[in-house]
Amino acid sequence: MILKRGMIGGQIEAWQKYMNSAGYNCGAEDGIFGRQVENATKNFQKDNDLEDDGIVGDKTISVAITKGFVPPANLAVPESKGITLEQLAYIMKTAKRATLELHLPLINNCLSKFEINTPLRAQHFLAQCGHESGSLRWMHEIASGEAYEGRGDLGNTKAGDGKKFRGHGPIQLTGRNNHTLFFKYIDKPELVDNPKILEEDLGMAWEASGWYWSVFRRINRYADKDDAEMCTRLVNGGLNGYSDRLQYLARAKAVIK
């Protein structure tokens, strides 16, 4: 686990709580690693003869554990149980390190939960998500969604549904129907009124992507056959961006064996 300035999430909040409890004032426990958290971390490192770079890496965490810090194990998956940071960085070619670190445990949770558990399955899934999200850059569709207005096949039957239910999450879950089915799957049907949560809650966004892939569309069966075209059709509805998807797939195959 590496935490540093610019990152957000539950791991950051856990570190903030520890810093404050240990007497290193880092301000609000809001899950945002800002300047105050960085300075508090540097002070902790100085007091414990560590390199005071403000980055919470393995050495800093090890010392903190001896002093009472309990890492949020439920938020992190050992790399041996999934893909590594280096593998993800190679696949998501333009993603920043902080972005990769933020997504990695969520991706590994997703791969495990939805049985995307063979090299071929992981390769194809990450290739499709890589293309759809622009190497994890976008958690919502870049287009406005106007093209989906009135699309009965997507369940967009109400005025404004096209924009409201444009693609969300790494796999770009699209349409009122798909959003409704996913929120029912996680027993939170009321969230259909707030589909943007799938671009704000990254854990839920990856769960939606895994659900769409393995439960709803059952795409693992085509990944098992190394059928990139069918995987693309089930994600995209056609073959838009197919050559780019194949490039992501080639990179995934190069590092996931």
C-alpha positions, 0 to 999 in steps of 0.5 A: 500500500502506498499513499501520497498527496493527491490520492483519495479514499478509505485508506487515506481516511484510515491514515488520517485517523491514525495520524490525528490519534497519534498527535500529528494533526492532519485536519479533517478525516475526509479521505483526501491526502492533501498538504496537511496530511503530507506535512503530518506524515513528514513529521511522523517520519522525522520522529521515527528516523524515516525518510521524510518524503511525506509518502506513506510507503512500506517502511512508514506503514511498518513503523506505524503498525508497531505504534498502533496503526491498523491498516484497513485490510478490507480495502486492499487485496494482496497483489499475489491475489490479482494483478500488480501495479506494474501490470496495470500500469503497462495496460493502462498506458496513460494513467498516472501512478496515483490513479493506478494505485487508487484503482488497483485494489478495487480492480482486484476485488472485482476480478475475484468477486466476479470470477474474472480469474484466468489470464484470458478473462482478466486480459479481455476484461481489462482491455475493454475497460481500458478502452472505455475509460481511456486508461482509467481517465473517465468514469463517465461517457464523454459524449453528452448522451443525447444520442440515447434519448428515447432509446427504448432498447436501453429503457430510456423512456423518460425525458432526459434519460439519454443524458442521465443514463449515459455511460458510467464506470470503467465499462460505461454502463449505459441506459436506464435498464442496465442501471436499474438492473445493477442497482437491484442486484446490489439491493439499492434500487433507489440509486437509480435516481442518482446514476452518477454515483457510478462515476463517484464511488469507484468501488461501486463503479468496478462492481457494476463493471464486473456485474455487467461482464460476468453476471448480466452479459456473461462475457467470460465465456467469450473471453475463454475462447479468446474471442475479442470481437464478441467481447467487444460487441457485448460491451459496445453493441458494435465494434467501435474503437475495435483496433484500440481495444485490440491494442489494450488486449495486446498489452494485457496479454504481454504482462498477464500470463 
